[in-house]
Amino acid sequence: MSDQGKQVAKVAALVAGAAVIGAGLGVLLAPQSGPETRRDISRYTKKTQLQATRWSGAIHSGVKSGVKEAMERGRAVYNRHREANLAVEAS
């Protein structure tokens, strides 16, 4: 995993951890009834799931483009070395 990928994973883990802690504190300190709190938790869970899906799509897209770029660079280096070797062999 690249350094950028590790950084994204750390941020995602921190956000997820903060969300869980915040939700727990919200439940403990909520001045609402049980059904109202459960409804709020359900809504929050759905919003969080949607956001996680968006982030995973963005991360997937970033990783995919990074892999594509690395493959293109690798091919370019390979082709340069191959052409250099052919030129040396031809002379």
PDB file of N, CA, C and O in Angstrom, chain B, residues numbered from 101:
ATOM      1  N   MET B 101       0.854  -1.171   0.000  1.00  0.00           N
ATOM      2  CA  MET B 101       0.000   0.000   0.000  1.00  0.00           C
ATOM      3  C   MET B 101       0.898   1.231   0.000  1.00  0.00           C
ATOM      4  O   MET B 101       1.892   1.271   0.725  1.00  0.00           O
ATOM      5  N   SER B 102       0.560   2.227  -0.801  1.00  0.00           N
ATOM      6  CA  SER B 102       1.348   3.449  -0.897  1.00  0.00           C
ATOM      7  C   SER B 102       1.176   4.286   0.372  1.00  0.00           C
ATOM      8  O   SER B 102       0.278   4.061   1.183  1.00  0.00           O
ATOM      9  N   ASP B 103       2.076   5.256   0.503  1.00  0.00           N
ATOM     10  CA  ASP B 103       1.981   6.155   1.660  1.00  0.00           C
ATOM     11  C   ASP B 103       0.660   6.919   1.655  1.00  0.00           C
ATOM     12  O   ASP B 103       0.054   7.140   2.704  1.00  0.00           O
ATOM     13  N   GLN B 104       0.223   7.318   0.464  1.00  0.00           N
ATOM     14  CA  GLN B 104      -1.046   8.034   0.359  1.00  0.00           C
ATOM     15  C   GLN B 104      -2.201   7.130   0.768  1.00  0.00           C
ATOM     16  O   GLN B 104      -3.119   7.572   1.459  1.00  0.00           O
ATOM     17  N   GLY B 105      -2.164   5.875   0.349  1.00  0.00           N
ATOM     18  CA  GLY B 105      -3.204   4.929   0.725  1.00  0.00           C
ATOM     19  C   GLY B 105      -3.236   4.690   2.227  1.00  0.00           C
ATOM     20  O   GLY B 105      -4.306   4.571   2.823  1.00  0.00           O
ATOM     21  N   LYS B 106      -2.045   4.618   2.837  1.00  0.00           N
ATOM     22  CA  LYS B 106      -1.976   4.443   4.290  1.00  0.00           C
ATOM     23  C   LYS B 106      -2.550   5.655   5.005  1.00  0.00           C
ATOM     24  O   LYS B 106      -3.241   5.520   6.015  1.00  0.00           O
ATOM     25  N   GLN B 107      -2.260   6.840   4.478  1.00  0.00           N
ATOM     26  CA  GLN B 107      -2.769   8.064   5.091  1.00  0.00           C
ATOM     27  C   GLN B 107      -4.292   8.111   5.006  1.00  0.00           C
ATOM     28  O   GLN B 107      -4.958   8.488   5.970  1.00  0.00           O
ATOM     29  N   VAL B 108      -4.839   7.733   3.861  1.00  0.00           N
ATOM     30  CA  VAL B 108      -6.293   7.709   3.684  1.00  0.00           C
ATOM     31  C   VAL B 108      -6.915   6.705   4.651  1.00  0.00           C
ATOM     32  O   VAL B 108      -7.954   6.981   5.250  1.00  0.00           O
ATOM     33  N   ALA B 109      -6.285   5.543   4.803  1.00  0.00           N
ATOM     34  CA  ALA B 109      -6.805   4.522   5.713  1.00  0.00           C
ATOM     35  C   ALA B 109      -6.791   5.023   7.157  1.00  0.00           C
ATOM     36  O   ALA B 109      -7.729   4.766   7.912  1.00  0.00           O
ATOM     37  N   LYS B 110      -5.728   5.740   7.544  1.00  0.00           N
ATOM     38  CA  LYS B 110      -5.653   6.284   8.904  1.00  0.00           C
ATOM     39  C   LYS B 110      -6.774   7.291   9.151  1.00  0.00           C
ATOM     40  O   LYS B 110      -7.435   7.260  10.189  1.00  0.00           O
ATOM     41  N   VAL B 111      -6.979   8.187   8.180  1.00  0.00           N
ATOM     42  CA  VAL B 111      -8.025   9.200   8.331  1.00  0.00           C
ATOM     43  C   VAL B 111      -9.397   8.529   8.407  1.00  0.00           C
ATOM     44  O   VAL B 111     -10.230   8.902   9.233  1.00  0.00           O
ATOM     45  N   ALA B 112      -9.627   7.543   7.547  1.00  0.00           N
ATOM     46  CA  ALA B 112     -10.913   6.843   7.562  1.00  0.00           C
ATOM     47  C   ALA B 112     -11.135   6.148   8.910  1.00  0.00           C
ATOM     48  O   ALA B 112     -12.243   6.165   9.447  1.00  0.00           O
ATOM     49  N   ALA B 113     -10.082   5.541   9.449  1.00  0.00           N
ATOM     50  CA  ALA B 113     -10.198   4.872  10.747  1.00  0.00           C
ATOM     51  C   ALA B 113     -10.485   5.878  11.861  1.00  0.00           C
ATOM     52  O   ALA B 113     -11.294   5.613  12.750  1.00  0.00           O
ATOM     53  N   LEU B 114      -9.823   7.023  11.809  1.00  0.00           N
ATOM     54  CA  LEU B 114     -10.076   8.056  12.814  1.00  0.00           C
ATOM     55  C   LEU B 114     -11.507   8.576  12.733  1.00  0.00           C
ATOM     56  O   LEU B 114     -12.162   8.760  13.759  1.00  0.00           O
ATOM     57  N   VAL B 115     -11.987   8.809  11.533  1.00  0.00           N
ATOM     58  CA  VAL B 115     -13.357   9.300  11.361  1.00  0.00           C
ATOM     59  C   VAL B 115     -14.350   8.255  11.869  1.00  0.00           C
ATOM     60  O   VAL B 115     -15.302   8.588  12.575  1.00  0.00           O
ATOM     61  N   ALA B 116     -14.127   7.000  11.509  1.00  0.00           N
ATOM     62  CA  ALA B 116     -15.031   5.936  11.956  1.00  0.00           C
ATOM     63  C   ALA B 116     -15.014   5.817  13.482  1.00  0.00           C
ATOM     64  O   ALA B 116     -16.062   5.679  14.113  1.00  0.00           O
ATOM     65  N   GLY B 117     -13.828   5.872  14.060  1.00  0.00           N
ATOM     66  CA  GLY B 117     -13.719   5.793  15.518  1.00  0.00           C
ATOM     67  C   GLY B 117     -14.414   6.957  16.207  1.00  0.00           C
ATOM     68  O   GLY B 117     -15.111   6.775  17.206  1.00  0.00           O
ATOM     69  N   ALA B 118     -14.218   8.147  15.666  1.00  0.00           N
ATOM     70  CA  ALA B 118     -14.868   9.319  16.240  1.00  0.00           C
ATOM     71  C   ALA B 118     -16.386   9.224  16.115  1.00  0.00           C
ATOM     72  O   ALA B 118     -17.115   9.646  17.012  1.00  0.00           O
ATOM     73  N   ALA B 119     -16.856   8.671  15.005  1.00  0.00           N
ATOM     74  CA  ALA B 119     -18.305   8.514  14.816  1.00  0.00           C
ATOM     75  C   ALA B 119     -18.884   7.555  15.848  1.00  0.00           C
ATOM     76  O   ALA B 119     -19.950   7.808  16.410  1.00  0.00           O
ATOM     77  N   VAL B 120     -18.186   6.467  16.092  1.00  0.00           N
ATOM     78  CA  VAL B 120     -18.672   5.482  17.068  1.00  0.00           C
ATOM     79  C   VAL B 120     -18.685   6.089  18.470  1.00  0.00           C
ATOM     80  O   VAL B 120     -19.659   5.934  19.207  1.00  0.00           O
ATOM     81  N   ILE B 121     -17.623   6.767  18.832  1.00  0.00           N
ATOM     82  CA  ILE B 121     -17.549   7.396  20.159  1.00  0.00           C
ATOM     83  C   ILE B 121     -18.632   8.464  20.295  1.00  0.00           C
ATOM     84  O   ILE B 121     -19.307   8.548  21.321  1.00  0.00           O
ATOM     85  N   GLY B 122     -18.794   9.282  19.248  1.00  0.00           N
ATOM     86  CA  GLY B 122     -19.821  10.323  19.281  1.00  0.00           C
ATOM     87  C   GLY B 122     -21.215   9.745  19.407  1.00  0.00           C
ATOM     88  O   GLY B 122     -22.045  10.263  20.154  1.00  0.00           O
ATOM     89  N   ALA B 123     -21.473   8.672  18.680  1.00  0.00           N
ATOM     90  CA  ALA B 123     -22.790   8.035  18.764  1.00  0.00           C
ATOM     91  C   ALA B 123     -23.030   7.479  20.164  1.00  0.00           C
ATOM     92  O   ALA B 123     -24.126   7.608  20.710  1.00  0.00           O
ATOM     93  N   GLY B 124     -22.010   6.866  20.738  1.00  0.00           N
ATOM     94  CA  GLY B 124     -22.140   6.317  22.092  1.00  0.00           C
ATOM     95  C   GLY B 124     -22.418   7.398  23.119  1.00  0.00           C
ATOM     96  O   GLY B 124     -23.290   7.248  23.975  1.00  0.00           O
ATOM     97  N   LEU B 125     -21.675   8.480  23.029  1.00  0.00           N
ATOM     98  CA  LEU B 125     -21.911   9.593  23.958  1.00  0.00           C
ATOM     99  C   LEU B 125     -23.291  10.205  23.744  1.00  0.00           C
ATOM    100  O   LEU B 125     -23.961  10.597  24.699  1.00  0.00           O
ATOM    101  N   GLY B 126     -23.705  10.280  22.499  1.00  0.00           N
ATOM    102  CA  GLY B 126     -25.024  10.821  22.198  1.00  0.00           C
ATOM    103  C   GLY B 126     -26.130   9.993  22.826  1.00  0.00           C
ATOM    104  O   GLY B 126     -27.103  10.538  23.346  1.00  0.00           O
ATOM    105  N   VAL B 127     -25.979   8.680  22.778  1.00  0.00           N
ATOM    106  CA  VAL B 127     -26.985   7.795  23.378  1.00  0.00           C
ATOM    107  C   VAL B 127     -27.010   7.968  24.894  1.00  0.00           C
ATOM    108  O   VAL B 127     -28.079   8.024  25.502  1.00  0.00           O
ATOM    109  N   LEU B 128     -25.833   8.052  25.494  1.00  0.00           N
ATOM    110  CA  LEU B 128     -25.762   8.183  26.948  1.00  0.00           C
ATOM    111  C   LEU B 128     -26.306   9.521  27.446  1.00  0.00           C
ATOM    112  O   LEU B 128     -26.920   9.587  28.510  1.00  0.00           O
ATOM    113  N   LEU B 129     -26.085  10.562  26.694  1.00  0.00           N
ATOM    114  CA  LEU B 129     -26.436  11.900  27.161  1.00  0.00           C
ATOM    115  C   LEU B 129     -27.706  12.458  26.515  1.00  0.00           C
ATOM    116  O   LEU B 129     -28.070  13.609  26.759  1.00  0.00           O
ATOM    117  N   ALA B 130     -28.366  11.669  25.712  1.00  0.00           N
ATOM    118  CA  ALA B 130     -29.545  12.154  24.979  1.00  0.00           C
ATOM    119  C   ALA B 130     -30.720  12.418  25.918  1.00  0.00           C
ATOM    120  O   ALA B 130     -31.046  11.589  26.769  1.00  0.00           O
ATOM    121  N   PRO B 131     -31.353  13.582  25.755  1.00  0.00           N
ATOM    122  CA  PRO B 131     -32.531  13.895  26.565  1.00  0.00           C
ATOM    123  C   PRO B 131     -33.822  13.455  25.864  1.00  0.00           C
ATOM    124  O   PRO B 131     -34.854  14.113  25.999  1.00  0.00           O
ATOM    125  N   GLN B 132     -33.769  12.354  25.122  1.00  0.00           N
ATOM    126  CA  GLN B 132     -34.925  11.891  24.368  1.00  0.00           C
ATOM    127  C   GLN B 132     -35.385  10.542  24.894  1.00  0.00           C
ATOM    128  O   GLN B 132     -34.708   9.885  25.685  1.00  0.00           O
ATOM    129  N   SER B 133     -36.555  10.160  24.425  1.00  0.00           N
ATOM    130  CA  SER B 133     -37.071   8.844  24.794  1.00  0.00           C
ATOM    131  C   SER B 133     -36.350   7.775  23.972  1.00  0.00           C
ATOM    132  O   SER B 133     -35.655   8.079  23.003  1.00  0.00           O
ATOM    133  N   GLY B 134     -36.529   6.543  24.374  1.00  0.00           N
ATOM    134  CA  GLY B 134     -35.909   5.414  23.676  1.00  0.00           C
ATOM    135  C   GLY B 134     -36.265   5.330  22.201  1.00  0.00           C
ATOM    136  O   GLY B 134     -35.365   5.232  21.367  1.00  0.00           O
ATOM    137  N   PRO B 135     -37.550   5.364  21.849  1.00  0.00           N
ATOM    138  CA  PRO B 135     -37.911   5.295  20.422  1.00  0.00           C
ATOM    139  C   PRO B 135     -37.333   6.446  19.596  1.00  0.00           C
ATOM    140  O   PRO B 135     -36.895   6.242  18.464  1.00  0.00           O
ATOM    141  N   GLU B 136     -37.334   7.655  20.166  1.00  0.00           N
ATOM    142  CA  GLU B 136     -36.761   8.790  19.437  1.00  0.00           C
ATOM    143  C   GLU B 136     -35.261   8.599  19.227  1.00  0.00           C
ATOM    144  O   GLU B 136     -34.732   8.890  18.154  1.00  0.00           O
ATOM    145  N   THR B 137     -34.594   8.115  20.249  1.00  0.00           N
ATOM    146  CA  THR B 137     -33.155   7.882  20.150  1.00  0.00           C
ATOM    147  C   THR B 137     -32.856   6.804  19.121  1.00  0.00           C
ATOM    148  O   THR B 137     -31.933   6.950  18.320  1.00  0.00           O
ATOM    149  N   ARG B 138     -33.630   5.719  19.135  1.00  0.00           N
ATOM    150  CA  ARG B 138     -33.416   4.651  18.148  1.00  0.00           C
ATOM    151  C   ARG B 138     -33.649   5.150  16.729  1.00  0.00           C
ATOM    152  O   ARG B 138     -32.916   4.783  15.811  1.00  0.00           O
ATOM    153  N   ARG B 139     -34.670   5.989  16.547  1.00  0.00           N
ATOM    154  CA  ARG B 139     -34.934   6.573  15.227  1.00  0.00           C
ATOM    155  C   ARG B 139     -33.753   7.434  14.780  1.00  0.00           C
ATOM    156  O   ARG B 139     -33.329   7.363  13.626  1.00  0.00           O
ATOM    157  N   ASP B 140     -33.225   8.243  15.692  1.00  0.00           N
ATOM    158  CA  ASP B 140     -32.078   9.092  15.362  1.00  0.00           C
ATOM    159  C   ASP B 140     -30.848   8.253  15.023  1.00  0.00           C
ATOM    160  O   ASP B 140     -30.107   8.568  14.093  1.00  0.00           O
ATOM    161  N   ILE B 141     -30.644   7.188  15.785  1.00  0.00           N
ATOM    162  CA  ILE B 141     -29.509   6.304  15.510  1.00  0.00           C
ATOM    163  C   ILE B 141     -29.671   5.650  14.147  1.00  0.00           C
ATOM    164  O   ILE B 141     -28.699   5.526  13.402  1.00  0.00           O
ATOM    165  N   SER B 142     -30.874   5.234  13.815  1.00  0.00           N
ATOM    166  CA  SER B 142     -31.133   4.618  12.517  1.00  0.00           C
ATOM    167  C   SER B 142     -30.828   5.597  11.388  1.00  0.00           C
ATOM    168  O   SER B 142     -30.190   5.233  10.400  1.00  0.00           O
ATOM    169  N   ARG B 143     -31.282   6.834  11.537  1.00  0.00           N
ATOM    170  CA  ARG B 143     -31.008   7.850  10.515  1.00  0.00           C
ATOM    171  C   ARG B 143     -29.504   8.107  10.389  1.00  0.00           C
ATOM    172  O   ARG B 143     -28.965   8.191   9.286  1.00  0.00           O
ATOM    173  N   TYR B 144     -28.844   8.228  11.536  1.00  0.00           N
ATOM    174  CA  TYR B 144     -27.401   8.478  11.540  1.00  0.00           C
ATOM    175  C   TYR B 144     -26.658   7.321  10.872  1.00  0.00           C
ATOM    176  O   TYR B 144     -25.715   7.536  10.111  1.00  0.00           O
ATOM    177  N   THR B 145     -27.085   6.106  11.161  1.00  0.00           N
ATOM    178  CA  THR B 145     -26.454   4.933  10.573  1.00  0.00           C
ATOM    179  C   THR B 145     -26.603   4.942   9.055  1.00  0.00           C
ATOM    180  O   THR B 145     -25.646   4.646   8.339  1.00  0.00           O
ATOM    181  N   LYS B 146     -27.770   5.272   8.568  1.00  0.00           N
ATOM    182  CA  LYS B 146     -27.995   5.326   7.116  1.00  0.00           C
ATOM    183  C   LYS B 146     -27.130   6.404   6.463  1.00  0.00           C
ATOM    184  O   LYS B 146     -26.549   6.180   5.401  1.00  0.00           O
ATOM    185  N   LYS B 147     -27.047   7.579   7.102  1.00  0.00           N
ATOM    186  CA  LYS B 147     -26.208   8.649   6.564  1.00  0.00           C
ATOM    187  C   LYS B 147     -24.734   8.226   6.555  1.00  0.00           C
ATOM    188  O   LYS B 147     -24.015   8.480   5.588  1.00  0.00           O
ATOM    189  N   THR B 148     -24.299   7.587   7.629  1.00  0.00           N
ATOM    190  CA  THR B 148     -22.914   7.146   7.720  1.00  0.00           C
ATOM    191  C   THR B 148     -22.609   6.082   6.674  1.00  0.00           C
ATOM    192  O   THR B 148     -21.536   6.088   6.072  1.00  0.00           O
ATOM    193  N   GLN B 149     -23.548   5.174   6.458  1.00  0.00           N
ATOM    194  CA  GLN B 149     -23.356   4.139   5.448  1.00  0.00           C
ATOM    195  C   GLN B 149     -23.229   4.769   4.065  1.00  0.00           C
ATOM    196  O   GLN B 149     -22.376   4.359   3.278  1.00  0.00           O
ATOM    197  N   LEU B 150     -24.053   5.746   3.763  1.00  0.00           N
ATOM    198  CA  LEU B 150     -23.988   6.425   2.477  1.00  0.00           C
ATOM    199  C   LEU B 150     -22.639   7.124   2.310  1.00  0.00           C
ATOM    200  O   LEU B 150     -22.022   7.042   1.248  1.00  0.00           O
ATOM    201  N   GLN B 151     -22.184   7.810   3.356  1.00  0.00           N
ATOM    202  CA  GLN B 151     -20.902   8.503   3.290  1.00  0.00           C
ATOM    203  C   GLN B 151     -19.761   7.505   3.115  1.00  0.00           C
ATOM    204  O   GLN B 151     -18.843   7.755   2.333  1.00  0.00           O
ATOM    205  N   ALA B 152     -19.800   6.398   3.817  1.00  0.00           N
ATOM    206  CA  ALA B 152     -18.754   5.375   3.683  1.00  0.00           C
ATOM    207  C   ALA B 152     -18.726   4.803   2.271  1.00  0.00           C
ATOM    208  O   ALA B 152     -17.655   4.532   1.727  1.00  0.00           O
ATOM    209  N   THR B 153     -19.898   4.621   1.684  1.00  0.00           N
ATOM    210  CA  THR B 153     -19.969   4.132   0.305  1.00  0.00           C
ATOM    211  C   THR B 153     -19.340   5.139  -0.644  1.00  0.00           C
ATOM    212  O   THR B 153     -18.612   4.755  -1.559  1.00  0.00           O
ATOM    213  N   ARG B 154     -19.611   6.417  -0.438  1.00  0.00           N
ATOM    214  CA  ARG B 154     -19.007   7.453  -1.281  1.00  0.00           C
ATOM    215  C   ARG B 154     -17.489   7.459  -1.123  1.00  0.00           C
ATOM    216  O   ARG B 154     -16.759   7.523  -2.112  1.00  0.00           O
ATOM    217  N   TRP B 155     -17.019   7.393   0.117  1.00  0.00           N
ATOM    218  CA  TRP B 155     -15.574   7.396   0.360  1.00  0.00           C
ATOM    219  C   TRP B 155     -14.908   6.178  -0.252  1.00  0.00           C
ATOM    220  O   TRP B 155     -13.831   6.286  -0.838  1.00  0.00           O
ATOM    221  N   SER B 156     -15.538   5.023  -0.121  1.00  0.00           N
ATOM    222  CA  SER B 156     -14.920   3.820  -0.675  1.00  0.00           C
ATOM    223  C   SER B 156     -14.829   3.921  -2.190  1.00  0.00           C
ATOM    224  O   SER B 156     -13.862   3.450  -2.790  1.00  0.00           O
ATOM    225  N   GLY B 157     -15.839   4.537  -2.814  1.00  0.00           N
ATOM    226  CA  GLY B 157     -15.777   4.744  -4.258  1.00  0.00           C
ATOM    227  C   GLY B 157     -14.638   5.670  -4.635  1.00  0.00           C
ATOM    228  O   GLY B 157     -13.933   5.432  -5.615  1.00  0.00           O
ATOM    229  N   ALA B 158     -14.460   6.726  -3.856  1.00  0.00           N
ATOM    230  CA  ALA B 158     -13.381   7.673  -4.129  1.00  0.00           C
ATOM    231  C   ALA B 158     -12.021   7.017  -3.917  1.00  0.00           C
ATOM    232  O   ALA B 158     -11.099   7.224  -4.707  1.00  0.00           O
ATOM    233  N   ILE B 159     -11.897   6.237  -2.865  1.00  0.00           N
ATOM    234  CA  ILE B 159     -10.635   5.540  -2.590  1.00  0.00           C
ATOM    235  C   ILE B 159     -10.348   4.543  -3.699  1.00  0.00           C
ATOM    236  O   ILE B 159      -9.221   4.458  -4.188  1.00  0.00           O
ATOM    237  N   HIS B 160     -11.368   3.787  -4.097  1.00  0.00           N
ATOM    238  CA  HIS B 160     -11.199   2.803  -5.172  1.00  0.00           C
ATOM    239  C   HIS B 160     -10.740   3.490  -6.447  1.00  0.00           C
ATOM    240  O   HIS B 160      -9.834   3.007  -7.128  1.00  0.00           O
ATOM    241  N   SER B 161     -11.357   4.604  -6.768  1.00  0.00           N
ATOM    242  CA  SER B 161     -11.003   5.357  -7.968  1.00  0.00           C
ATOM    243  C   SER B 161      -9.552   5.838  -7.893  1.00  0.00           C
ATOM    244  O   SER B 161      -8.814   5.750  -8.874  1.00  0.00           O
ATOM    245  N   GLY B 162      -9.152   6.341  -6.736  1.00  0.00           N
ATOM    246  CA  GLY B 162      -7.776   6.816  -6.549  1.00  0.00           C
ATOM    247  C   GLY B 162      -6.759   5.707  -6.675  1.00  0.00           C
ATOM    248  O   GLY B 162      -5.713   5.874  -7.302  1.00  0.00           O
ATOM    249  N   VAL B 163      -7.072   4.572  -6.075  1.00  0.00           N
ATOM    250  CA  VAL B 163      -6.156   3.425  -6.150  1.00  0.00           C
ATOM    251  C   VAL B 163      -6.064   2.936  -7.582  1.00  0.00           C
ATOM    252  O   VAL B 163      -4.975   2.633  -8.070  1.00  0.00           O
ATOM    253  N   LYS B 164      -7.194   2.857  -8.253  1.00  0.00           N
ATOM    254  CA  LYS B 164      -7.223   2.383  -9.635  1.00  0.00           C
ATOM    255  C   LYS B 164      -6.380   3.283 -10.531  1.00  0.00           C
ATOM    256  O   LYS B 164      -5.606   2.793 -11.352  1.00  0.00           O
ATOM    257  N   SER B 165      -6.526   4.599 -10.377  1.00  0.00           N
ATOM    258  CA  SER B 165      -5.740   5.509 -11.215  1.00  0.00           C
ATOM    259  C   SER B 165      -4.261   5.433 -10.850  1.00  0.00           C
ATOM    260  O   SER B 165      -3.406   5.565 -11.726  1.00  0.00           O
ATOM    261  N   GLY B 166      -3.943   5.225  -9.575  1.00  0.00           N
ATOM    262  CA  GLY B 166      -2.548   5.078  -9.160  1.00  0.00           C
ATOM    263  C   GLY B 166      -1.913   3.831  -9.752  1.00  0.00           C
ATOM    264  O   GLY B 166      -0.764   3.864 -10.193  1.00  0.00           O
ATOM    265  N   VAL B 167      -2.653   2.741  -9.764  1.00  0.00           N
ATOM    266  CA  VAL B 167      -2.151   1.496 -10.344  1.00  0.00           C
ATOM    267  C   VAL B 167      -1.952   1.671 -11.844  1.00  0.00           C
ATOM    268  O   VAL B 167      -0.946   1.225 -12.397  1.00  0.00           O
ATOM    269  N   LYS B 168      -2.896   2.310 -12.495  1.00  0.00           N
ATOM    270  CA  LYS B 168      -2.797   2.538 -13.933  1.00  0.00           C
ATOM    271  C   LYS B 168      -1.555   3.366 -14.252  1.00  0.00           C
ATOM    272  O   LYS B 168      -0.811   3.052 -15.181  1.00  0.00           O
ATOM    273  N   GLU B 169      -1.340   4.416 -13.479  1.00  0.00           N
ATOM    274  CA  GLU B 169      -0.177   5.279 -13.691  1.00  0.00           C
ATOM    275  C   GLU B 169       1.120   4.498 -13.462  1.00  0.00           C
ATOM    276  O   GLU B 169       2.071   4.641 -14.230  1.00  0.00           O
ATOM    277  N   ALA B 170       1.162   3.684 -12.424  1.00  0.00           N
ATOM    278  CA  ALA B 170       2.361   2.890 -12.149  1.00  0.00           C
ATOM    279  C   ALA B 170       2.634   1.901 -13.277  1.00  0.00           C
ATOM    280  O   ALA B 170       3.785   1.700 -13.662  1.00  0.00           O
ATOM    281  N   MET B 171       1.583   1.284 -13.806  1.00  0.00           N
ATOM    282  CA  MET B 171       1.752   0.354 -14.923  1.00  0.00           C
ATOM    283  C   MET B 171       2.290   1.078 -16.153  1.00  0.00           C
ATOM    284  O   MET B 171       3.179   0.566 -16.834  1.00  0.00           O
ATOM    285  N   GLU B 172       1.765   2.249 -16.439  1.00  0.00           N
ATOM    286  CA  GLU B 172       2.230   3.016 -17.594  1.00  0.00           C
ATOM    287  C   GLU B 172       3.694   3.411 -17.434  1.00  0.00           C
ATOM    288  O   GLU B 172       4.471   3.312 -18.384  1.00  0.00           O
ATOM    289  N   ARG B 173       4.070   3.850 -16.256  1.00  0.00           N
ATOM    290  CA  ARG B 173       5.473   4.212 -16.005  1.00  0.00           C
ATOM    291  C   ARG B 173       6.377   2.992 -16.130  1.00  0.00           C
ATOM    292  O   ARG B 173       7.460   3.069 -16.710  1.00  0.00           O
ATOM    293  N   GLY B 174       5.924   1.869 -15.584  1.00  0.00           N
ATOM    294  CA  GLY B 174       6.711   0.642 -15.677  1.00  0.00           C
ATOM    295  C   GLY B 174       6.910   0.210 -17.121  1.00  0.00           C
ATOM    296  O   GLY B 174       8.009  -0.187 -17.509  1.00  0.00           O
ATOM    297  N   ARG B 175       5.859   0.287 -17.910  1.00  0.00           N
ATOM    298  CA  ARG B 175       5.980  -0.063 -19.331  1.00  0.00           C
ATOM    299  C   ARG B 175       6.944   0.868 -20.046  1.00  0.00           C
ATOM    300  O   ARG B 175       7.747   0.425 -20.868  1.00  0.00           O
ATOM    301  N   ALA B 176       6.869   2.160 -19.734  1.00  0.00           N
ATOM    302  CA  ALA B 176       7.752   3.131 -20.375  1.00  0.00           C
ATOM    303  C   ALA B 176       9.208   2.838 -20.038  1.00  0.00           C
ATOM    304  O   ALA B 176      10.064   2.875 -20.922  1.00  0.00           O
ATOM    305  N   VAL B 177       9.497   2.551 -18.789  1.00  0.00           N
ATOM    306  CA  VAL B 177      10.866   2.228 -18.380  1.00  0.00           C
ATOM    307  C   VAL B 177      11.329   0.942 -19.059  1.00  0.00           C
ATOM    308  O   VAL B 177      12.450   0.863 -19.562  1.00  0.00           O
ATOM    309  N   TYR B 178      10.469  -0.050 -19.068  1.00  0.00           N
ATOM    310  CA  TYR B 178      10.807  -1.328 -19.714  1.00  0.00           C
ATOM    311  C   TYR B 178      11.132  -1.112 -21.191  1.00  0.00           C
ATOM    312  O   TYR B 178      12.134  -1.616 -21.697  1.00  0.00           O
ATOM    313  N   ASN B 179      10.272  -0.360 -21.872  1.00  0.00           N
ATOM    314  CA  ASN B 179      10.476  -0.125 -23.300  1.00  0.00           C
ATOM    315  C   ASN B 179      11.760   0.654 -23.570  1.00  0.00           C
ATOM    316  O   ASN B 179      12.462   0.356 -24.537  1.00  0.00           O
ATOM    317  N   ARG B 180      12.084   1.650 -22.737  1.00  0.00           N
ATOM    318  CA  ARG B 180      13.335   2.403 -22.913  1.00  0.00           C
ATOM    319  C   ARG B 180      14.539   1.494 -22.767  1.00  0.00           C
ATOM    320  O   ARG B 180      15.471   1.553 -23.568  1.00  0.00           O
ATOM    321  N   HIS B 181      14.520   0.645 -21.734  1.00  0.00           N
ATOM    322  CA  HIS B 181      15.649  -0.272 -21.516  1.00  0.00           C
ATOM    323  C   HIS B 181      15.734  -1.306 -22.633  1.00  0.00           C
ATOM    324  O   HIS B 181      16.824  -1.671 -23.072  1.00  0.00           O
ATOM    325  N   ARG B 182      14.604  -1.762 -23.076  1.00  0.00           N
ATOM    326  CA  ARG B 182      14.584  -2.754 -24.157  1.00  0.00           C
ATOM    327  C   ARG B 182      15.168  -2.152 -25.436  1.00  0.00           C
ATOM    328  O   ARG B 182      15.976  -2.779 -26.121  1.00  0.00           O
ATOM    329  N   GLU B 183      14.743  -0.932 -25.741  1.00  0.00           N
ATOM    330  CA  GLU B 183      15.257  -0.277 -26.953  1.00  0.00           C
ATOM    331  C   GLU B 183      16.761  -0.009 -26.831  1.00  0.00           C
ATOM    332  O   GLU B 183      17.506  -0.153 -27.800  1.00  0.00           O
ATOM    333  N   ALA B 184      17.194   0.379 -25.636  1.00  0.00           N
ATOM    334  CA  ALA B 184      18.628   0.620 -25.419  1.00  0.00           C
ATOM    335  C   ALA B 184      19.406  -0.681 -25.606  1.00  0.00           C
ATOM    336  O   ALA B 184      20.468  -0.681 -26.229  1.00  0.00           O
ATOM    337  N   ASN B 185      18.894  -1.773 -25.082  1.00  0.00           N
ATOM    338  CA  ASN B 185      19.575  -3.070 -25.228  1.00  0.00           C
ATOM    339  C   ASN B 185      19.610  -3.505 -26.675  1.00  0.00           C
ATOM    340  O   ASN B 185      20.623  -4.032 -27.134  1.00  0.00           O
ATOM    341  N   LEU B 186      18.524  -3.297 -27.406  1.00  0.00           N
ATOM    342  CA  LEU B 186      18.513  -3.648 -28.833  1.00  0.00           C
ATOM    343  C   LEU B 186      19.500  -2.803 -29.610  1.00  0.00           C
ATOM    344  O   LEU B 186      20.155  -3.301 -30.526  1.00  0.00           O
ATOM    345  N   ALA B 187      19.618  -1.537 -29.261  1.00  0.00           N
ATOM    346  CA  ALA B 187      20.575  -0.666 -29.949  1.00  0.00           C
ATOM    347  C   ALA B 187      22.003  -1.113 -29.680  1.00  0.00           C
ATOM    348  O   ALA B 187      22.843  -1.087 -30.579  1.00  0.00           O
ATOM    349  N   VAL B 188      22.283  -1.524 -28.443  1.00  0.00           N
ATOM    350  CA  VAL B 188      23.620  -1.996 -28.091  1.00  0.00           C
ATOM    351  C   VAL B 188      23.926  -3.286 -28.831  1.00  0.00           C
ATOM    352  O   VAL B 188      25.033  -3.460 -29.340  1.00  0.00           O
ATOM    353  N   GLU B 189      22.967  -4.183 -28.897  1.00  0.00           N
ATOM    354  CA  GLU B 189      23.166  -5.468 -29.589  1.00  0.00           C
ATOM    355  C   GLU B 189      23.336  -5.271 -31.092  1.00  0.00           C
ATOM    356  O   GLU B 189      24.069  -6.024 -31.734  1.00  0.00           O
ATOM    357  N   ALA B 190      22.673  -4.278 -31.656  1.00  0.00           N
ATOM    358  CA  ALA B 190      22.759  -4.036 -33.096  1.00  0.00           C
ATOM    359  C   ALA B 190      24.095  -3.418 -33.483  1.00  0.00           C
ATOM    360  O   ALA B 190      24.515  -3.558 -34.631  1.00  0.00           O
ATOM    361  N   SER B 191      24.772  -2.744 -32.573  1.00  0.00           N
ATOM    362  CA  SER B 191      26.030  -2.102 -32.944  1.00  0.00           C
ATOM    363  C   SER B 191      27.222  -2.990 -32.782  1.00  0.00           C
ATOM    364  O   SER B 191      28.346  -2.571 -33.060  1.00  0.00           O
TER     365      SER B 191
END
